[in-house]
Amino acid sequence: MDELDRLREGGRAVGLISHVSELRERIRAGIEVHRTDKGSHISVGAISEL
């Protein structure tokens, strides 16, 4: 996480896919994909809202 923070502070865009709860606690915004029988949809926002 420290390295990801350094990249972000340097103006880099950082993407991360994780199901690890410790990482979710440190990441403030995200995109969540929901699969349904009619296709997928996404939610975008603060992790606590997703």
HTML snippet that shows the backbone in 3Dmol.js (N, CA, C, O; Angstrom):
<script src="https://3Dmol.org/build/3Dmol-min.js"></script>
<div id="view" style="width:600px;height:400px;position:relative"></div>
<script>
const pdb = `
ATOM      1  N   MET A   1       0.820  -1.190   0.000  1.00  0.00           N
ATOM      2  CA  MET A   1       0.000   0.000   0.000  1.00  0.00           C
ATOM      3  C   MET A   1       0.863   1.253   0.000  1.00  0.00           C
ATOM      4  O   MET A   1       0.504   2.254  -0.621  1.00  0.00           O
ATOM      5  N   ASP A   2       1.990   1.209   0.686  1.00  0.00           N
ATOM      6  CA  ASP A   2       2.867   2.388   0.701  1.00  0.00           C
ATOM      7  C   ASP A   2       3.344   2.737  -0.696  1.00  0.00           C
ATOM      8  O   ASP A   2       3.384   3.912  -1.062  1.00  0.00           O
ATOM      9  N   GLU A   3       3.705   1.736  -1.477  1.00  0.00           N
ATOM     10  CA  GLU A   3       4.157   1.987  -2.855  1.00  0.00           C
ATOM     11  C   GLU A   3       3.023   2.548  -3.702  1.00  0.00           C
ATOM     12  O   GLU A   3       3.243   3.457  -4.503  1.00  0.00           O
ATOM     13  N   LEU A   4       1.833   2.029  -3.539  1.00  0.00           N
ATOM     14  CA  LEU A   4       0.679   2.565  -4.277  1.00  0.00           C
ATOM     15  C   LEU A   4       0.430   4.013  -3.902  1.00  0.00           C
ATOM     16  O   LEU A   4       0.119   4.831  -4.767  1.00  0.00           O
ATOM     17  N   ASP A   5       0.564   4.345  -2.615  1.00  0.00           N
ATOM     18  CA  ASP A   5       0.408   5.733  -2.167  1.00  0.00           C
ATOM     19  C   ASP A   5       1.466   6.630  -2.807  1.00  0.00           C
ATOM     20  O   ASP A   5       1.154   7.746  -3.221  1.00  0.00           O
ATOM     21  N   ARG A   6       2.718   6.157  -2.893  1.00  0.00           N
ATOM     22  CA  ARG A   6       3.782   6.964  -3.519  1.00  0.00           C
ATOM     23  C   ARG A   6       3.494   7.218  -4.997  1.00  0.00           C
ATOM     24  O   ARG A   6       3.704   8.324  -5.495  1.00  0.00           O
ATOM     25  N   LEU A   7       3.018   6.203  -5.686  1.00  0.00           N
ATOM     26  CA  LEU A   7       2.677   6.384  -7.101  1.00  0.00           C
ATOM     27  C   LEU A   7       1.565   7.412  -7.267  1.00  0.00           C
ATOM     28  O   LEU A   7       1.633   8.284  -8.133  1.00  0.00           O
ATOM     29  N   ARG A   8       0.549   7.299  -6.433  1.00  0.00           N
ATOM     30  CA  ARG A   8      -0.588   8.217  -6.514  1.00  0.00           C
ATOM     31  C   ARG A   8      -0.167   9.646  -6.195  1.00  0.00           C
ATOM     32  O   ARG A   8      -0.592  10.586  -6.867  1.00  0.00           O
ATOM     33  N   GLU A   9       0.662   9.812  -5.177  1.00  0.00           N
ATOM     34  CA  GLU A   9       1.158  11.141  -4.811  1.00  0.00           C
ATOM     35  C   GLU A   9       1.983  11.757  -5.923  1.00  0.00           C
ATOM     36  O   GLU A   9       2.040  12.981  -6.046  1.00  0.00           O
ATOM     37  N   GLY A  10       2.623  10.928  -6.736  1.00  0.00           N
ATOM     38  CA  GLY A  10       3.414  11.412  -7.863  1.00  0.00           C
ATOM     39  C   GLY A  10       2.569  11.710  -9.087  1.00  0.00           C
ATOM     40  O   GLY A  10       3.116  11.988 -10.154  1.00  0.00           O
ATOM     41  N   GLY A  11       1.241  11.658  -8.961  1.00  0.00           N
ATOM     42  CA  GLY A  11       0.352  11.998 -10.060  1.00  0.00           C
ATOM     43  C   GLY A  11      -0.036  10.813 -10.931  1.00  0.00           C
ATOM     44  O   GLY A  11      -0.672  10.993 -11.969  1.00  0.00           O
ATOM     45  N   ARG A  12       0.333   9.613 -10.528  1.00  0.00           N
ATOM     46  CA  ARG A  12       0.005   8.425 -11.312  1.00  0.00           C
ATOM     47  C   ARG A  12      -1.394   7.929 -10.955  1.00  0.00           C
ATOM     48  O   ARG A  12      -1.824   8.036  -9.806  1.00  0.00           O
ATOM     49  N   ALA A  13      -2.090   7.392 -11.935  1.00  0.00           N
ATOM     50  CA  ALA A  13      -3.371   6.736 -11.695  1.00  0.00           C
ATOM     51  C   ALA A  13      -3.077   5.293 -11.301  1.00  0.00           C
ATOM     52  O   ALA A  13      -2.280   4.616 -11.950  1.00  0.00           O
ATOM     53  N   VAL A  14      -3.716   4.832 -10.247  1.00  0.00           N
ATOM     54  CA  VAL A  14      -3.468   3.492  -9.732  1.00  0.00           C
ATOM     55  C   VAL A  14      -4.788   2.734  -9.678  1.00  0.00           C
ATOM     56  O   VAL A  14      -5.773   3.214  -9.118  1.00  0.00           O
ATOM     57  N   GLY A  15      -4.793   1.534 -10.274  1.00  0.00           N
ATOM     58  CA  GLY A  15      -5.965   0.667 -10.213  1.00  0.00           C
ATOM     59  C   GLY A  15      -5.624  -0.586  -9.439  1.00  0.00           C
ATOM     60  O   GLY A  15      -4.505  -1.090  -9.524  1.00  0.00           O
ATOM     61  N   LEU A  16      -6.578  -1.086  -8.688  1.00  0.00           N
ATOM     62  CA  LEU A  16      -6.331  -2.247  -7.848  1.00  0.00           C
ATOM     63  C   LEU A  16      -7.599  -3.080  -7.775  1.00  0.00           C
ATOM     64  O   LEU A  16      -8.686  -2.547  -7.550  1.00  0.00           O
ATOM     65  N   ILE A  17      -7.462  -4.371  -7.961  1.00  0.00           N
ATOM     66  CA  ILE A  17      -8.583  -5.292  -7.811  1.00  0.00           C
ATOM     67  C   ILE A  17      -8.276  -6.154  -6.603  1.00  0.00           C
ATOM     68  O   ILE A  17      -7.258  -6.845  -6.573  1.00  0.00           O
ATOM     69  N   SER A  18      -9.153  -6.119  -5.604  1.00  0.00           N
ATOM     70  CA  SER A  18      -8.862  -6.887  -4.397  1.00  0.00           C
ATOM     71  C   SER A  18     -10.131  -7.236  -3.646  1.00  0.00           C
ATOM     72  O   SER A  18     -11.107  -6.485  -3.642  1.00  0.00           O
ATOM     73  N   HIS A  19     -10.092  -8.389  -3.016  1.00  0.00           N
ATOM     74  CA  HIS A  19     -11.152  -8.810  -2.107  1.00  0.00           C
ATOM     75  C   HIS A  19     -10.612  -8.849  -0.683  1.00  0.00           C
ATOM     76  O   HIS A  19     -11.265  -9.372   0.220  1.00  0.00           O
ATOM     77  N   VAL A  20      -9.416  -8.293  -0.484  1.00  0.00           N
ATOM     78  CA  VAL A  20      -8.772  -8.308   0.823  1.00  0.00           C
ATOM     79  C   VAL A  20      -9.320  -7.155   1.652  1.00  0.00           C
ATOM     80  O   VAL A  20      -9.197  -5.993   1.263  1.00  0.00           O
ATOM     81  N   SER A  21      -9.922  -7.469   2.789  1.00  0.00           N
ATOM     82  CA  SER A  21     -10.587  -6.448   3.600  1.00  0.00           C
ATOM     83  C   SER A  21      -9.633  -5.358   4.088  1.00  0.00           C
ATOM     84  O   SER A  21     -10.034  -4.199   4.189  1.00  0.00           O
ATOM     85  N   GLU A  22      -8.373  -5.705   4.394  1.00  0.00           N
ATOM     86  CA  GLU A  22      -7.422  -4.698   4.858  1.00  0.00           C
ATOM     87  C   GLU A  22      -7.152  -3.642   3.790  1.00  0.00           C
ATOM     88  O   GLU A  22      -6.973  -2.467   4.111  1.00  0.00           O
ATOM     89  N   LEU A  23      -7.121  -4.049   2.530  1.00  0.00           N
ATOM     90  CA  LEU A  23      -6.924  -3.078   1.450  1.00  0.00           C
ATOM     91  C   LEU A  23      -8.161  -2.216   1.278  1.00  0.00           C
ATOM     92  O   LEU A  23      -8.043  -1.009   1.063  1.00  0.00           O
ATOM     93  N   ARG A  24      -9.336  -2.805   1.367  1.00  0.00           N
ATOM     94  CA  ARG A  24     -10.578  -2.032   1.237  1.00  0.00           C
ATOM     95  C   ARG A  24     -10.672  -0.940   2.295  1.00  0.00           C
ATOM     96  O   ARG A  24     -11.247   0.119   2.043  1.00  0.00           O
ATOM     97  N   GLU A  25     -10.113  -1.191   3.478  1.00  0.00           N
ATOM     98  CA  GLU A  25     -10.154  -0.192   4.547  1.00  0.00           C
ATOM     99  C   GLU A  25      -9.307   1.031   4.223  1.00  0.00           C
ATOM    100  O   GLU A  25      -9.599   2.121   4.715  1.00  0.00           O
ATOM    101  N   ARG A  26      -8.263   0.882   3.405  1.00  0.00           N
ATOM    102  CA  ARG A  26      -7.351   1.990   3.093  1.00  0.00           C
ATOM    103  C   ARG A  26      -7.682   2.691   1.789  1.00  0.00           C
ATOM    104  O   ARG A  26      -7.148   3.769   1.528  1.00  0.00           O
ATOM    105  N   ILE A  27      -8.536   2.122   0.971  1.00  0.00           N
ATOM    106  CA  ILE A  27      -8.885   2.710  -0.314  1.00  0.00           C
ATOM    107  C   ILE A  27     -10.220   3.424  -0.161  1.00  0.00           C
ATOM    108  O   ILE A  27     -11.210   2.823   0.257  1.00  0.00           O
ATOM    109  N   ARG A  28     -10.245   4.713  -0.503  1.00  0.00           N
ATOM    110  CA  ARG A  28     -11.419   5.530  -0.231  1.00  0.00           C
ATOM    111  C   ARG A  28     -12.462   5.548  -1.338  1.00  0.00           C
ATOM    112  O   ARG A  28     -13.633   5.812  -1.064  1.00  0.00           O
ATOM    113  N   ALA A  29     -12.077   5.276  -2.574  1.00  0.00           N
ATOM    114  CA  ALA A  29     -13.029   5.327  -3.678  1.00  0.00           C
ATOM    115  C   ALA A  29     -12.833   4.122  -4.569  1.00  0.00           C
ATOM    116  O   ALA A  29     -11.729   3.590  -4.679  1.00  0.00           O
ATOM    117  N   GLY A  30     -13.910   3.693  -5.207  1.00  0.00           N
ATOM    118  CA  GLY A  30     -13.760   2.519  -6.048  1.00  0.00           C
ATOM    119  C   GLY A  30     -14.926   2.284  -6.987  1.00  0.00           C
ATOM    120  O   GLY A  30     -15.902   3.035  -7.009  1.00  0.00           O
ATOM    121  N   ILE A  31     -14.797   1.234  -7.749  1.00  0.00           N
ATOM    122  CA  ILE A  31     -15.822   0.772  -8.683  1.00  0.00           C
ATOM    123  C   ILE A  31     -16.118  -0.668  -8.318  1.00  0.00           C
ATOM    124  O   ILE A  31     -15.206  -1.484  -8.189  1.00  0.00           O
ATOM    125  N   GLU A  32     -17.392  -0.978  -8.151  1.00  0.00           N
ATOM    126  CA  GLU A  32     -17.784  -2.340  -7.827  1.00  0.00           C
ATOM    127  C   GLU A  32     -18.659  -2.876  -8.957  1.00  0.00           C
ATOM    128  O   GLU A  32     -19.610  -2.213  -9.373  1.00  0.00           O
ATOM    129  N   VAL A  33     -18.346  -4.064  -9.453  1.00  0.00           N
ATOM    130  CA  VAL A  33     -19.089  -4.685 -10.548  1.00  0.00           C
ATOM    131  C   VAL A  33     -20.037  -5.719  -9.964  1.00  0.00           C
ATOM    132  O   VAL A  33     -19.642  -6.571  -9.168  1.00  0.00           O
ATOM    133  N   HIS A  34     -21.304  -5.626 -10.377  1.00  0.00           N
ATOM    134  CA  HIS A  34     -22.330  -6.546  -9.906  1.00  0.00           C
ATOM    135  C   HIS A  34     -22.814  -7.372 -11.090  1.00  0.00           C
ATOM    136  O   HIS A  34     -23.287  -6.821 -12.084  1.00  0.00           O
ATOM    137  N   ARG A  35     -22.698  -8.678 -10.986  1.00  0.00           N
ATOM    138  CA  ARG A  35     -23.148  -9.571 -12.052  1.00  0.00           C
ATOM    139  C   ARG A  35     -24.584 -10.004 -11.771  1.00  0.00           C
ATOM    140  O   ARG A  35     -24.922 -10.388 -10.651  1.00  0.00           O
ATOM    141  N   THR A  36     -25.424  -9.935 -12.807  1.00  0.00           N
ATOM    142  CA  THR A  36     -26.800 -10.408 -12.699  1.00  0.00           C
ATOM    143  C   THR A  36     -27.086 -11.338 -13.866  1.00  0.00           C
ATOM    144  O   THR A  36     -26.261 -11.475 -14.769  1.00  0.00           O
ATOM    145  N   ASP A  37     -28.239 -11.971 -13.853  1.00  0.00           N
ATOM    146  CA  ASP A  37     -28.594 -12.857 -14.955  1.00  0.00           C
ATOM    147  C   ASP A  37     -28.890 -12.094 -16.241  1.00  0.00           C
ATOM    148  O   ASP A  37     -28.949 -12.698 -17.312  1.00  0.00           O
ATOM    149  N   LYS A  38     -29.078 -10.773 -16.155  1.00  0.00           N
ATOM    150  CA  LYS A  38     -29.349  -9.948 -17.334  1.00  0.00           C
ATOM    151  C   LYS A  38     -28.136  -9.140 -17.772  1.00  0.00           C
ATOM    152  O   LYS A  38     -28.236  -8.313 -18.679  1.00  0.00           O
ATOM    153  N   GLY A  39     -26.992  -9.371 -17.138  1.00  0.00           N
ATOM    154  CA  GLY A  39     -25.776  -8.629 -17.478  1.00  0.00           C
ATOM    155  C   GLY A  39     -25.157  -8.027 -16.227  1.00  0.00           C
ATOM    156  O   GLY A  39     -25.624  -8.274 -15.115  1.00  0.00           O
ATOM    157  N   SER A  40     -24.125  -7.251 -16.405  1.00  0.00           N
ATOM    158  CA  SER A  40     -23.418  -6.646 -15.281  1.00  0.00           C
ATOM    159  C   SER A  40     -23.708  -5.160 -15.205  1.00  0.00           C
ATOM    160  O   SER A  40     -24.025  -4.528 -16.213  1.00  0.00           O
ATOM    161  N   HIS A  41     -23.599  -4.601 -14.000  1.00  0.00           N
ATOM    162  CA  HIS A  41     -23.672  -3.152 -13.826  1.00  0.00           C
ATOM    163  C   HIS A  41     -22.648  -2.761 -12.772  1.00  0.00           C
ATOM    164  O   HIS A  41     -22.162  -3.608 -12.023  1.00  0.00           O
ATOM    165  N   ILE A  42     -22.326  -1.480 -12.720  1.00  0.00           N
ATOM    166  CA  ILE A  42     -21.294  -1.005 -11.807  1.00  0.00           C
ATOM    167  C   ILE A  42     -21.844   0.032 -10.844  1.00  0.00           C
ATOM    168  O   ILE A  42     -22.824   0.718 -11.132  1.00  0.00           O
ATOM    169  N   SER A  43     -21.190   0.130  -9.692  1.00  0.00           N
ATOM    170  CA  SER A  43     -21.432   1.205  -8.723  1.00  0.00           C
ATOM    171  C   SER A  43     -20.107   1.932  -8.567  1.00  0.00           C
ATOM    172  O   SER A  43     -19.057   1.302  -8.442  1.00  0.00           O
ATOM    173  N   VAL A  44     -20.157   3.252  -8.573  1.00  0.00           N
ATOM    174  CA  VAL A  44     -18.958   4.065  -8.431  1.00  0.00           C
ATOM    175  C   VAL A  44     -19.156   4.995  -7.241  1.00  0.00           C
ATOM    176  O   VAL A  44     -20.201   5.632  -7.106  1.00  0.00           O
ATOM    177  N   GLY A  45     -18.144   5.068  -6.379  1.00  0.00           N
ATOM    178  CA  GLY A  45     -18.237   5.978  -5.245  1.00  0.00           C
ATOM    179  C   GLY A  45     -17.304   5.598  -4.135  1.00  0.00           C
ATOM    180  O   GLY A  45     -16.372   4.812  -4.309  1.00  0.00           O
ATOM    181  N   ALA A  46     -17.579   6.178  -2.979  1.00  0.00           N
ATOM    182  CA  ALA A  46     -16.774   5.856  -1.806  1.00  0.00           C
ATOM    183  C   ALA A  46     -16.988   4.406  -1.438  1.00  0.00           C
ATOM    184  O   ALA A  46     -18.099   3.890  -1.558  1.00  0.00           O
ATOM    185  N   ILE A  47     -15.938   3.745  -0.992  1.00  0.00           N
ATOM    186  CA  ILE A  47     -16.009   2.330  -0.660  1.00  0.00           C
ATOM    187  C   ILE A  47     -17.116   2.079   0.362  1.00  0.00           C
ATOM    188  O   ILE A  47     -17.816   1.071   0.263  1.00  0.00           O
ATOM    189  N   SER A  48     -17.292   2.959   1.330  1.00  0.00           N
ATOM    190  CA  SER A  48     -18.331   2.744   2.341  1.00  0.00           C
ATOM    191  C   SER A  48     -19.730   2.771   1.736  1.00  0.00           C
ATOM    192  O   SER A  48     -20.656   2.186   2.297  1.00  0.00           O
ATOM    193  N   GLU A  49     -19.892   3.443   0.598  1.00  0.00           N
ATOM    194  CA  GLU A  49     -21.190   3.505  -0.078  1.00  0.00           C
ATOM    195  C   GLU A  49     -21.449   2.295  -0.954  1.00  0.00           C
ATOM    196  O   GLU A  49     -22.604   1.991  -1.250  1.00  0.00           O
ATOM    197  N   LEU A  50     -20.388   1.585  -1.382  1.00  0.00           N
ATOM    198  CA  LEU A  50     -20.540   0.496  -2.323  1.00  0.00           C
ATOM    199  C   LEU A  50     -20.974  -0.756  -1.680  1.00  0.00           C
ATOM    200  O   LEU A  50     -21.145  -1.771  -2.356  1.00  0.00           O
TER     201      LEU A  50
END
`;
const viewer = $3Dmol.createViewer("view");
viewer.addModel(pdb, "pdb");
viewer.setStyle({}, {cartoon: {color: "spectrum"}});
viewer.zoomTo();
viewer.render();
</script>
